[in-house]
Amino acid sequence: MLTALVLLPVAAAVVVALIPSRRRELHLPVGIALSVLPLALAGYLFWAFQAEAGYQFAVDAVWYEPWGISWSLGVDGISLPLVLLTALLVPIALGASTAISKRTKEFVVYTLLLEAGMIGAFLALDLFLFFVFFEAILIPMYFIIGIWGGERRIYASVKFFIYTALGSALMLAAIIGLAFNYSEQFGTLSFALEDLMQVTLSGGTERWFFAAFALAFAIKVPLFPLHTWLPDAHVEAPTAGSVLLAGVLLKLGTYGLLRFNLSLFPEASVDAVPIMGVLAVIGIIYGALVAIVQPDLKKLVAYSSVSHLGFIVLGTFALTSGGLQGAVIQNVNHGLTTGALFLLVGMIYERRHTKEISEFGGLQKVMPVFAGFFLFMTFASIGLPGLNGFVGEFLVLVGSYATLPVLAIIAAFGVVLAAIYLLWAYERVFTGIPDKEENRVLLDLSPREIGLLAPLAALVLVLGLYPSVLLDKIAPSTESVLDHIESTTDYVTPEPGRLDDVYVAEEGDS
Amino acid sequence: MILTPEVSWLAILPDLVLALGAAAVLLVEVQWHPVTRVLAWVAGGSIAIAAGITVLQWLAASDAVAAGDLGSLTAFSGMILMDGFAIFGRLALLATTALGVAAGWQFFKDLGRRGAEGLALVLLATTGFSIMVASNNLVMLFLGLEVGSIALYVLAGLTREDRKADEAAIKYFLMGSFASAIFIYGVALMYAGTRQLTILGLGDFLSGFIVSSPGVILIGIGLIVVGLGFKVSAAPFHTWAPDVYQGAPAGIVGYMAGVAKIAGFAAISRILLTAVDDFEASFLPAIAGIAVLSMLLGSVLALVQSDVRRMLAYSGVAHAGFIMTGVVGTSTDGILFYLLAYAIQLVGAFAVVAAVSGSSGSGSALSEYRGLSRRSPVLAGSLTVLLLGMAGLPLTSGFVAKFGVFADAWFNGYEWLVIVAVLASVIAFAFYLRIIVIMYMEDDESALIEVPGVVRLVLGIAVVATLVWGIIPSSLLDVVADALPL
């Protein structure tokens, strides 16, 4: 079934590619309709998924025996939410792409191929296979930014490509190195995650490999100071590209750190906690500060991503139940809210052809529905209790307070800063009187646009009010990551760091 | 007393067929002055027959290996080898030749009556290189190398009116003969040091005896590597490549570069990894040095080119470095996979260059590719796949090839070389992307390009090969795994 989930978007891309060019009005609707199929399948997956540790629905087919590579897919509590998020965001991103006027067919094909690559990367349990997906994603994203992007699209797309390729190149070397160590210790070649987790590495080698993997993922996240490609890519990318970039692509980085770095190199991960934690917190604060001064709405949201993703990395390297769960659920939250914010920015850009905050003002009166959605997503992004952002950031902060109290306290200021830059932006764009002539005639959201935003808003509310619908499925998997670290190193999660303590704290607070 | 070597025509039948094919092309031309199409059928027919015979040899050879009858893998008193390595090398050469002739179809047609010369030279070049990959004797190998190289020099300058081509041919000839001289001097030193001329003999001798003067042998190895390094355009022996790639007729450059790389690297791997493998500890660091220099120099210099052909030439230098990484990994199957995958991508890429140049100008300047995705989606799409293949993106044969040679090098203890290599591949991404950017992201309203059917066929084969070997690597890896040298 997981194979089908990866191949469905590919099949959909083929179908769209086969529609003749003269029926161009069909490309986008067919693409959207077909992209609902993976969503349905992912929804079923979520429903059928048992809240247990370990990989479910696993598929394992030999790809090339002598190299020990296999088509090995599986889903656990860490990848499940991300798969669902991907499948959800693709139809929405396509639905938001009606403004794409040139080469629609190629656009839909690339987006669907991108979906296949992303789902594949989240599901892959073989490092070779993971690398294949991880790299293959670059090509469609590169074209999406480079063909349909803004004015500096070529610069942005090449920068995006080279940055990510650089990171993954060293990861490839480390993957080969891991397989080499495995073959020395076990006599056969294998790239399976489960096998490679059993490799014992000398301290130095493990650190090098950790660094190579961490570099690849830190660029993707992006972690300060490797974030410079992100604002360019976001600002130039078309709306659908931004939504998928922020919603899903960046999650490959945080997912990779959690799935591969922590499991493959537990010793080095424990040692790296201070470094990664400090970088994450710098990212939180720096991203927020830069966001405050952005004159461009889209750049503001892009820098807010840097800040929010810092929370996820902090939670991951807090190495506590709360931190890990918070990281996973924050992955989803950020995908929903930032994805929605990029959609909203795209919608206003389609109307006004500018993203400059100073060009707007008083939009609340002209576009009340738009303003309502924007405010809602702003609150979710800030972490207002009752909405999803609160759950994730709260878990991360509580989780990291147990191990990294100083950093957790500093990171908490990031929440305050988020309130500043988002609400200030809201104030400048939406409140007051619409003094510019162009702003007075803007149309409010169409039913199609509301239809795109409504599911995201609904999920923001559901996850905010009843997070255990997701947390229950996540928890066993994150617990097993911690178990693995505790059993392979002399790391002991400090009190209160493990599951029971956090739940008590959470309930006590709410 | 002079011993007459035993003669077994079967072993060199593919080469004979090619040589006879070349003669037939010329004779048919002289006798009947047919249209070029007829000549192409004669040439194509001889390639097909040669390939068919090679496949039969392959089957016979694997039976022999299965039966443990290794003696039947040598012929002409051990002058010619018919091991899997040689047979695969031959097949790779024939495949490259077939695609190359098809890709250069327009070139041969435009040559008019000289088209026959062109086709005959192609067949002769392949004959020479085919002897080269199958020879066990270093002098024999040299003969094959010269037959092949001299045919290529002439091919480069076949369009006499084109001064750039003349310059390219002269440069290629001078540098190439110089390299050949260095090679044969290396062979002489090897003989002086060991009294052995055969590759297998050298291997037995060096592992069986303690050599009193290893210095001579090491110098001999060095000279052989330098000579062959010229042929495969490894840095720092690459300086001829950009001019030749740029000046020689576009239709045939892909073929020339492809077969030269296959034959050159087959010879390098056979000599280094089976004849003098006892000196590995001494020469592998030097090979690694050549690899690093080629990868970095090739990638960086390709980055600053504004001419697609020169870019492909420098990328060829970088690829020589990557294949050298495979030599450092001392595993021939990775090298063979890389060679075939790359040669086919190269022929395909130059087929696109030739098609672009057919419509406007030389097909060299990067600006001629502006908006190619509009003017010819077939050309742009194929070139994109082929370039991504050369760049080594996953799901293409280039990735499997790179992964193979990198893994071999790592497993042989050259971790640092792999790290340099992956970084060089990232630099290489940048210039492959430049071409793709120009084709897809910049618009140009010039005329559409008509792509002849035969070029479509070549591109189709090259693209399918690139993707299939990338997605189902076992389809070629299983084959090269059997293609072991004796």
Boltz contact constraints between the chains, C-beta under 6 A:
constraints:
  - contact:
      token1: [A, 64]
      token2: [B, 473]
      max_distance: 6.0
  - contact:
      token1: [A, 64]
      token2: [B, 474]
      max_distance: 6.0
  - contact:
      token1: [A, 132]
      token2: [B, 394]
      max_distance: 6.0
  - contact:
      token1: [A, 135]
      token2: [B, 393]
      max_distance: 6.0
  - contact:
      token1: [A, 135]
      token2: [B, 394]
      max_distance: 6.0
  - contact:
      token1: [A, 136]
      token2: [B, 394]
      max_distance: 6.0
  - contact:
      token1: [A, 136]
      token2: [B, 395]
      max_distance: 6.0
  - contact:
      token1: [A, 146]
      token2: [B, 441]
      max_distance: 6.0
  - contact:
      token1: [A, 147]
      token2: [B, 441]
      max_distance: 6.0
  - contact:
      token1: [A, 154]
      token2: [B, 437]
      max_distance: 6.0
  - contact:
      token1: [A, 154]
      token2: [B, 441]
      max_distance: 6.0
  - contact:
      token1: [A, 158]
      token2: [B, 433]
      max_distance: 6.0
  - contact:
      token1: [A, 162]
      token2: [B, 430]
      max_distance: 6.0
  - contact:
      token1: [A, 165]
      token2: [B, 426]
      max_distance: 6.0
  - contact:
      token1: [A, 165]
      token2: [B, 429]
      max_distance: 6.0
  - contact:
      token1: [A, 166]
      token2: [B, 426]
      max_distance: 6.0
  - contact:
      token1: [A, 169]
      token2: [B, 422]
      max_distance: 6.0
  - contact:
      token1: [A, 169]
      token2: [B, 426]
      max_distance: 6.0
  - contact:
      token1: [A, 172]
      token2: [B, 422]
      max_distance: 6.0
  - contact:
      token1: [A, 173]
      token2: [B, 418]
      max_distance: 6.0
  - contact:
      token1: [A, 173]
      token2: [B, 419]
      max_distance: 6.0
  - contact:
      token1: [A, 173]
      token2: [B, 422]
      max_distance: 6.0
  - contact:
      token1: [A, 176]
      token2: [B, 406]
      max_distance: 6.0
  - contact:
      token1: [A, 176]
      token2: [B, 407]
      max_distance: 6.0
  - contact:
      token1: [A, 176]
      token2: [B, 410]
      max_distance: 6.0
  - contact:
      token1: [A, 180]
      token2: [B, 410]
      max_distance: 6.0
  - contact:
      token1: [A, 180]
      token2: [B, 411]
      max_distance: 6.0
